[in-house]
Amino acid sequence: MPLARRLTLVDAVAIGLGSMIGAGVFAVWSPALGVAGSGILIALAIAALVAFCNATSSAQLAAVHPVAGGTYAYARAEIGPWSGFIAGWCFVIGKIASCAAMAMTFAAYAAPESWRTPVAVLAVAALATVNCFGVTRTALLTRILVVLSLLGLAAVAASGLAAAPQASPAPLPDATAYGVLQGAGLLFFAFAGYARIATMGEEVIDPVRTIPRAIVLALGGAVVVYVLVAVAVMLTLGADAVGSAHPLADVAEAAGWSWAGPVVRIAAATASLGALLALITGIGRTTLAMAREADLPRFLAVVDERWQVPQRAEVAVALIVIGIVLVADLRGAIGFSSFGVLLYYLIANAAALRQGADVRRYPKALQVIGAIGCLVLVSTLPALASLIGTGVVLAGIGYRMLRLRLVVR
């Protein structure tokens, strides 16, 4: 049964912004500043450039292949089944780690330290339930969460920039080339929300026009927000932001806007919930597409007849995310997520590069830059995240090889 086309341009942009804003602003600054130091804005620019190149590849592919599954479906069509499988597998594992990171971020801002793990688990379970009862409810809730988040971020930027002339932030460590690139790799985690739009190609109204426009609008909006917040953090906190569980709340307090602290915490919690909601939705659709091709168990390919959503896939994703929340930490989740997502976009750029001139919307140079950028950034990620990521990718390849051998027999 096909999925229902109900999402408008505004819905798609809201889902993309909900993913990016929640992920980047409230989760990634502390680890990124820790490695990039005074070069954080350069790292942000590199991450944004790679993300833009990847976004154009996704938009070009989505316009030709407006179906659920994102690069999993695109690479299968443009390159072959194996490249599609690796892309889909990298997306699923990377974004499941993103879900765990968002649940942890929500709990860090919304709950006392001793309650953070159970609160994160409850958030995953609650939002997975929302997804199981229709994508239009998901889009409406995401739009509300994005508006609330942007209001809180406006307070952060205003307080930080207003206090900057009188502030004496702790100096950030000097930037190194490797540190800047690793910071860019971690910051890339924050830009991956536009993938949620591409993976919902089967549910968007007029996808040939809507998906490319939504990707560019969502990414552009996220870049503006990130730059403002990065400047506010640097000018008010500096090195004190490294290691903080809630750096944006610290910005408001350092600026003397004590009333804004609770507002920022609420904004952080709502942004994280918005990201988590959109992420679970995107992973469920890629899982559905992979299960339809038997690259994941076909049990997950069932679409509920009443609500027209892949409920089994949604529940399976939620259970795995809850397991990660129980055993992992935030930095590890971010590094692992970036590893999977960068490989996913490497394949997306390769697939877009193979498309003919009759469907080309962007120069090939953007796809080449995107592919090289993905390779460079993934090679600079923390070693542990890369090792674990490599092991999980190889495990997925082994699963598919075994399944194909059993089918042949």
Secondary structure, DSSP 8 states (H G I E B T S, - for coil): ------B-HHHHHHHHHHHHHHHHHHHSHHHHHHHHGGGHHHHHHHHHHHHHHHHHHHHHHHHH--SBTTHHHHHHHHT-HHHHHHHHHHHHHHHHHHHHHHHHHHHHHHS-GGGHHHHHHHHHHHHHHHHTT-HHHHHHHHHHHHHHHHHHHHHHHHHHHHHGGG---B------HHHHHHHHHHHHGGGTTHHHHHTBTTTBSSHHHHHHHHHHHHHHHHHHHHHHHHHHHHHHTBGGGTT-S-HHHHHHHHTT-TTHHHHHHHHHHHHHHHHHHHHHHHHHHHHHHHHHTTSS-GGGG---TTT-S-HHHHHHHHHHHHHHHHH--HHHHHHHHHHHHHHHHHHHHHHHHTS-TTT--S-HHHHHHHHHHHHHHHHTS-HHHHHHHHHHHHHHHHHHHHHHHHHH-
